Amino acid sequence: MDSDIKEILPKLIEDAGVMVLYLDKQENILLCNKKTQELTGLKDTDIVGKNWLKVLFRNSGNNIKKAMFKAVMDDSTTYKRVKDFECHILDSSGKNRLISWSINPILDKDNELQASTLFGHDITEIKGRGASIKNINDSLKNIFSSIKEYALYVINPDGKITYVGMGCQAMLGWDKKDIIFKHVNILHDIDGQGSNLDFILKQVRLSGKYETETELVTKDKEIIPVILTVNRFLDPSGKLVGFIFIAKDMTERKKLEYQIFQAEKLAALGQLSAGMAHEINNPLFVISGRLEMLKQEELDQKVRDSLDLISSQTDRIRNLVDRILRFSRKSTTALEPIDINEAIEAVLPWVQYNKLPSAEVILEKSFTKNMPKIKGDLHQLQEVFLNLLINAYQSMPNGGKIKIITSKLDDHYAQIQIIDSGVGIPAHHLKNIFMPFFSTKKEGLGLGLSICHNIIKNHNGSIELTSKVNQGASFTIKLPFI
């Protein structure tokens, strides 16, 4: 049996998939195998009898690695212990190969160094795959970190957040330290009313993936609409270890959808209003005509006073009809190049001619200089600015501050913001604020903002309102540059 092993052992060493070098006490090579010859490109006769360092580092010129390897070898032989080391050597084609070495001192019966063996495992490909996987993972992280519209987070089966991508901070305002290991409801529970999270996770368990439109909570307790995609997170054995959430911010898309929806509603209401206004005008002309005829008669003062009252109310109806027609009719704009800063400046003196609260209102202007011009109807745009400024003044009966800010947006649009510190508008009113006949004022007709909306729309622009009760209101107008 021992003789069989002695016969097999040289063949095992020769055909081994790792480099094998057997060194004497002077560190000269006494034996090497095929793998050593393949990687170095040297024949057995070129290796045996040579110093191991001269064979392995004959052409590399890497003196630092050579010195480090020599130091590890000296440590192994001096202290008679196994040592491991990784370093590059040049292969037969001149390419660097990363080898994982194991240095094994061989001792005689007196525990003295007799020889050493070097076993070298080529790990170049393994390290390369690991580096590639790391690069892919880093790239994916960088992608999710750089796209502000996406937030990536991972939870364990208990619902605790175990990973937070950088997008969560950009999109939701949450730092990693704020939510890591917290329950995911911190992002999904709106006003303590619970969430549809249990339903979502149930669907993911059944089908592996689920996508839905929902809402997430920001650090500032604001609600943003998202498209949420949830996937199962499995370990290498296929066991469920959590869930991966990817949320896409839908705020801008929802704004655009809302603007389109509002435009369609306004167009439909405009047609209806135009038809109603024309139908009202016909009997109104008859009533006015008859009133004028009656006024020509000799009547006592009491009857004449009643006719004057009827006439004044008729005029009021006529003014209302005119405004309805103005809202419903697509205006013919007299287009001309307009300096938006000058247009707003010209409006400011007009504000004082309207019946405004007597309390002090501070007006702050922040105009971007040398703004490119827009193309539009000066009188119509000034009507918009005047209307918004009057609304701002009226929202502050006890005084306050109005800011007017002009700026360039993406070098394509002029952006005008009119911000007040007034009473604000409840959230449930915001969706109707540009609708005709809707007003938060007791005596308002509800046509001013509708007309503003139509004017800006006819200028290929947009107008938006953000507001909170007792925190003021902010109108933002965007108009394209010429």
FENWOZI-V731546 format. One line per field, one symbol per residue. ss: DSSP state (H for helix, E for strand, L for the rest). psi: psi as a letter, one per 30 degrees, with the letter a starting at -180 (. if undefined). burial: b if it has 16 or more other ideal C-beta (glycine too) atoms within 10 Angstrom, else e. A space follows every 10 residues. Layout:
ss: ???
psi: ???
burial: ???
//
This chain:
ss: LHHHHHHHHH HHHHHLLLEE EEELLLLEEE EELHHHHHHH LLLHHHHLLL EHHHHHLLLL LLHHHHHHHH HHHHHHHHHL LLEEEEEEEE LLLLLEEEEE EEEEEEELLL LLEEEEEEEE EELHHHHHHH HHHHHHHHHH HHHHHHLLLE EEEEELLLLE EEEELLHHHH HHLLLHHHHL LLELHHHHLL LLLLLLHHHH HHHHHHHLEE EEEEEEELLL LLEEEEEEEE EEEELLLLLE EEEEEEEEEL HHHHHHHHHH HHHHHHHHHH HHHHHHHHHH HHHHHHHHHH HHHHHLLLLL HHHHHHHHHH HHHHHHHHHH HHHHHHHHLL LLLLLEEELH HHHHHHHHHH HLLLLLLLLL EEEEEEELLL LLLEEELHHH HHHHHHHHHH HHHHLLLLLE EEEEEEEEEL LLEEEEEEEE LLLLLLHHHH LLLLLLLLLL LLLLLLLHHH HHHHHHHHLL LEEEEEELLL LLEEEEEEEE EL
psi: eeeeefeeee eeeegkglkk kkkafggkkf klaeeeeeef glleffekfl keefeehefe gieeeeeeee eeeeeeeegh lkkkkklklk afggkkkkkj kkkjkkkafg gkkealkkkk kjgeeeeeee eeeeeeeeee eeefefjffk kklkllffgk kfkklffeee efgklefefk glkfffffjj hggllgeeee eeeeeeffkk klkaklkleg glkkkljkkk lkjklffgkj gakkkjkkkg eeeeeeeeee eeeeeeeeee eeeeeeeeee eefeeeeeee eeeeffljll eeeeeeeeee eeeeeeeeee eeeeeeefkj kjkjklkkje eeeeefeeff effljlkflk kkkkkjkklh klllkajeee eeeeeeeeee eeeffifgla kkkjkklkjg gfkkkkkjkl haflkkeffe fgfgkkgkkf kegkfgfefe eeeeeeefgh alklkklkkg galjkkkkkk l.
burial: eeeeeeeeee eebeeeebbb bbbeeebebe bbbebbbebb ebeeeebbeb ebeebbbeee ebeebbeebe ebbeebbeee eebebebebb beeeeebbbb bebebeeeee eeeebbebbb ebeeeeeeee eeeeeeeeee eeebbebeeb bbbbbbeebe bebbbbbbbb bbebeeeebe eeebeebbee eeeebebeeb bebbeeeeeb eeebbbbeee eeebbbebbb bbbeeeeeee ebbbbbbbbb eeeeeeeebe ebeeebeebb eebeeebeee eeebeeebee eeeeeeeeee eeeeeebeee beeeeeebee bebbbebbee eebeeeebeb bebbeebeee beeeebeeee beeeeeeeee beebebbbeb bbbbbbbbbb bbbbbbeeeb bbbbbbeeee eebbbbebbb bbbbbeeeeb ebbbbbebbe eeeeebbbbb bbbbbbbebe bbbbbebeee ebbbbbbbbb ee
//
